[in-house]
Amino acid sequence: MKVKGVAIITRTLREGKTFDDYRKAWYHTHGFGVPTQMLTVVNLYDPREILSIGIMELDDIEQLPSVLHIDIEERLANPLDEVVEDTIVRQFGIVASEDDFSAAGEIPPKPMTVAGEEVEYSDIEGILGVAAGMFTEAARERDRRKQEKTSDNN
């Protein structure tokens, strides 16, 4: 079953840093090898707050660890510490349904679909725990390697 994952990362620019500073530090220099769209959003009410929204399509949940590994390598090679404040809010999820409300007027109900395929919530429910474990493990690895890198520089 195809799986669409979403990451929403909220960061706040440090005083004196600009969006251009952020973009230069944040921009990924290596792709994930799977269909991935990244949206960078500036908060209307606080332009220092930057939201990165990643939408990734996997043929199978088993592709997730290699994608997370690429992200870890990217962040370690291109740290954001000098550009954004220490507090970062990370939210991750699995798309349960894609619905198109573009049409004008009444829209009839339709079944849940992901990547054009009909799904049941029970299909998604089974993936949630597996994906959560993979993200937790990747976060531990990222934090451990970042700490090692910091220790090596001191």
C-alpha positions, -999 to +999 in steps of 0.1 A: +000+000+000+013+035-009+019+056+021+020+094+022+038+109+052+037+145+063+062+164+084+055+198+098+085+215+114+082+249+130+113+269+136+118+305+147+145+327+132+171+341+157+171+378+162+189+395+133+186+364+110+166+366+077+146+343+057+174+342+031+198+331+059+174+303+068+169+292+032+207+290+026+213+269+057+181+248+053+181+239+016+187+202+010+216+194-012+206+157-016+172+144-026+153+116-009+149+093-039+111+092-035+084+117-046+088+146-021+073+181-020+085+206+005+065+237+013+081+266+032+056+288+049+061+321+067+037+328+095+014+358+087+014+370+123+051+363+131+074+364+100+102+350+122+083+317+124+090+294+095+070+262+089+085+235+067+059+211+054+072+180+037+049+156+019+065+123+009+050+094-010+064+059-003+056+027-021+060+009+012+066+020+048+098+000+047+113+028+026+110+052+055+143+044+074+165+052+044+146+085+038+150+094+075+187+086+073+191+110+044+174+137+064+197+131+094+228+133+072+215+165+056+208+183+089+241+172+104+259+185+073+239+217+072+230+226+108+206+254+115+218+262+150+231+297+141+200+306+122+170+293+143+162+293+179+168+261+199+131+253+203+119+234+173+084+218+171+082+186+150+050+169+140+048+138+118+018+120+104+004+096+078-022+109+053-055+092+060-073+106+031-069+131+002-100+151-006-105+176-034-129+204-025-120+226-056-154+223-073-180+250-067-213+239-051-223+207-035-198+178-034-211+142-027-193+122+000-167+097-013-146+070+003-111+077+018-084+076-008-046+080-007-026+083-039-058+075-059-063+042-040-093+036-017-082+029+019-097+020+052-087+037+084-076+003+097-050+003+069-036+036+082-039+026+119-016-003+114+011+019+098+010+046+125+028+027+152+054+013+128+061+048+114+062+063+149+089+038+160+109+046+129+107+084+136+116+079+172+146+059+164+158+084+137+154+113+163+175+094+188+202+088+162+201+124+150+204+137+186+232+112+195+252+121+164+247+158+169+259+155+205+289+135+194+297+162+168+294+189+195+316+169+219+342+164+192+343+202+186+349+210+223 
